[in-house]
């Protein structure tokens, strides 16, 4: 049984205690203080003909400097809206978003233009949007540096040539876009996006119009930029092959981050062999909301509300015992569906993320 502050057995809370708690909260580091990209309860509402649509509904996301990560989600999930906000092409309705220390909600038009020139690079899915058709590859890559200003022509040309060499495009420097293959066009677009050494490179479905072999070459270019230049790269993709190649994949559903797949290399103690291990985690946002996988909830008949049990090392999530078909299981009346009680000892898989649903008819987190 929980003890409320007004219970006679509770120690009264003094004004000094409240002030100490408030001071402790103020002294905590701000959310995302050490992240290159920090989105805190981000909201974006679109209005059309008197109807409001929430594309982002309190989305949280942190991206560390030097990461190469992927964003995935169904059409309409909000991932493209998020990318447009991070690129400085759109403004969030509420919440907070910072990239490399720039506040995306408070920038004026001039600051936003500087941000797009200096802080972020962007690669579109449609190759025609990335390159000017009447310029050569070398001229396309030097153009962003020319628009930014502050560098001599010889320095701009040298930087462009270095980028083309890094991405294996030396042979294309004097060609125009229509003389390039789809893969060469996208790799040139990456070079253009990297021209002003941005802190973040954003790519929206960069392999969506390419065959699998060419897509591999384009992704290899992103990996090269990440490893050799240290550029933080965020890729929106439907291509599972691309998503499987990064160490971290974040899924967006209904305008919020819903799950995250982390991949790491593990060595087998017995054989010494290395293997890539992927584990999926549900995301707990700043408001304490958790999106449970639909196949988990449907298989257990969970809808509308669930019963929670706090145990020593995890939280049990159980179907509503008062719902149809479960009416004979009263909340807190003893064993949960499946006959297990909180005192039965450790469950199989306890404490191991990614083990899936636990025996006993409930999901645990």
Secondary structure, DSSP 8 states (H G I E B T S, - for coil): ----TTSTTS----HHHHHHHHHHHHHS--TTTT-SEEEEEEEEEEEETTEEEEEEEEEEEEE-TT-EEEEE--TTSSHHHHHHHHTTSS--SEEEEEETTEETTT--HHHHHHHHHHTEEEE-SSGGGTS-TTSBHHHHHHHHHHHH--S-HHHHHHHHHHHHHHTT-GGGTT-BGGGS-HHHHHHHHHHHHHTT--SEEEEESTTTTS-HHHHHHHHHHHHHHHHHH--EEEEE-S-HHHHTTSSEEEEEETTEEEEEEEEEEEE-TTT--EEEEEEEEE-B-TT--B---HHHHHHTT--S-EEEEE-SS-EEEEE-TTSTT-TTS-TTSSSBTTTB-TTS---TTTT-TT--S-TTS-EE-
